[in-house]
Amino acid sequence: MKLLRDLLDKQVVDREQVKIGKVDGLVAELRPGKPPRIVAIELGSITLARRLGARPGRWMAQLAAKLGGKRHGEPHRIDWHKVRDIGVDIEFDIDVRETSIFAWQDSLRDHVIGRIPGA
């Protein structure tokens, strides 16, 4: 498997086939005398900004923390051992409703969209 080609930017779904997002980054564990091992994937704007460089990554992390609180200053990670299937999509054995991945959407709906008359 060619990791970057086969995983990066692929659609991620939970066990109920709810689309969570796309793989924006991979987290590897470096082990002395052994090949690196993938331990997690990362999703979100912070990881996507880091692909452009360290400065855009820091800027996005600061912005996310300022807008959403300290817990949003880090990218969303899903442990690799929760992978169920790698096909057209990457299916993980998680329930997205039990994570904070959609927290920004919920906040936007409650604080902005909900205040628009007729919305």
C-alpha positions as CSV (number, residue, x, y, z in Angstrom):
1,M,0.0,0.0,0.0
2,K,1.3,3.4,-0.9
3,L,0.2,5.5,2.1
4,L,0.0,8.9,0.6
5,R,-1.7,7.8,-2.6
6,D,-4.1,5.3,-1.0
7,L,-5.1,7.2,2.2
8,L,-4.5,10.9,2.0
9,D,-7.7,12.9,1.0
10,K,-9.9,9.7,1.1
11,Q,-13.4,10.0,2.6
12,V,-13.8,8.8,6.2
13,V,-17.0,7.3,7.4
14,D,-18.2,6.0,10.8
15,R,-19.8,2.6,11.4
16,E,-23.2,4.0,10.3
17,Q,-21.7,5.3,7.0
18,V,-21.9,8.9,8.1
19,K,-19.3,11.0,6.3
20,I,-16.9,12.5,8.8
21,G,-14.5,14.3,6.5
22,K,-11.3,13.4,4.6
23,V,-7.9,12.2,5.7
24,D,-5.8,15.3,6.0
25,G,-2.8,13.7,7.7
26,L,-1.2,10.5,9.0
27,V,0.4,10.1,12.4
28,A,3.3,7.6,12.5
29,E,5.3,6.2,15.3
30,L,9.0,6.0,14.7
31,R,10.6,2.9,16.2
32,P,14.4,2.2,16.4
33,G,15.4,-0.5,14.0
34,K,11.9,-1.0,12.6
35,P,9.8,0.6,9.9
36,P,7.5,3.5,11.0
37,R,4.0,2.4,12.0
38,I,0.8,4.4,11.4
39,V,-1.0,5.0,14.7
40,A,-3.7,7.5,13.7
41,I,-5.2,9.7,11.0
42,E,-5.9,13.4,11.5
43,L,-8.8,15.4,10.1
44,G,-9.6,19.1,10.0
45,S,-8.4,22.5,9.0
46,I,-5.4,22.5,11.3
47,T,-3.8,19.4,9.7
48,L,-4.7,20.7,6.3
49,A,-3.0,24.0,7.0
50,R,0.1,22.2,8.3
51,R,0.4,20.6,4.9
52,L,1.2,24.1,3.6
53,G,3.9,24.7,6.3
54,A,4.5,25.2,10.0
55,R,3.4,28.9,10.0
56,P,-0.1,28.3,8.4
57,G,-0.5,25.3,10.8
58,R,0.2,27.4,13.9
59,W,-2.0,30.2,12.6
60,M,-5.0,27.9,12.0
61,A,-4.5,26.2,15.4
62,Q,-4.5,29.6,17.1
63,L,-7.6,30.7,15.2
64,A,-9.5,27.4,16.0
65,A,-8.6,27.7,19.7
66,K,-9.7,31.3,19.8
67,L,-13.0,30.6,18.0
68,G,-13.9,27.3,19.6
69,G,-11.9,27.0,22.8
70,K,-8.7,25.3,23.7
71,R,-9.9,21.8,22.8
72,H,-10.3,22.9,19.2
73,G,-6.6,24.0,19.0
74,E,-5.6,20.4,18.1
75,P,-6.6,18.4,15.0
76,H,-9.1,15.6,15.4
77,R,-7.4,12.2,15.6
78,I,-8.8,8.7,15.0
79,D,-6.8,5.8,16.2
80,W,-5.6,3.5,13.4
81,H,-6.7,0.4,15.2
82,K,-10.3,1.5,14.7
83,V,-10.1,1.0,10.9
84,R,-12.8,-1.5,9.8
85,D,-12.3,-1.3,6.0
86,I,-10.2,0.5,3.4
87,G,-12.0,0.7,0.1
88,V,-13.5,3.6,-1.8
89,D,-14.0,5.1,1.7
90,I,-12.1,4.4,4.9
91,E,-14.6,3.1,7.5
92,F,-13.8,3.4,11.2
93,D,-15.4,1.7,14.1
94,I,-16.5,4.9,15.8
95,D,-19.8,6.8,16.2
96,V,-19.2,10.4,15.1
97,R,-22.0,11.5,17.5
98,E,-19.7,10.5,20.4
99,T,-16.8,12.7,19.2
100,S,-16.3,16.5,18.9
101,I,-15.7,16.4,15.2
102,F,-19.0,18.1,14.3
103,A,-18.9,20.5,17.4
104,W,-18.1,23.5,15.2
105,Q,-21.1,22.8,13.0
106,D,-23.4,22.4,16.0
107,S,-22.1,25.7,17.4
108,L,-22.5,27.5,14.1
109,R,-26.1,26.2,13.8
110,D,-27.0,27.2,17.4
111,H,-25.3,30.6,17.5
112,V,-25.5,32.0,13.9
113,I,-27.9,30.1,11.7
114,G,-30.5,29.8,14.5
115,R,-30.6,33.6,14.8
116,I,-31.4,34.2,11.2
117,P,-35.2,34.8,10.8
118,G,-36.9,32.1,8.8
119,A,-33.9,29.7,9.0
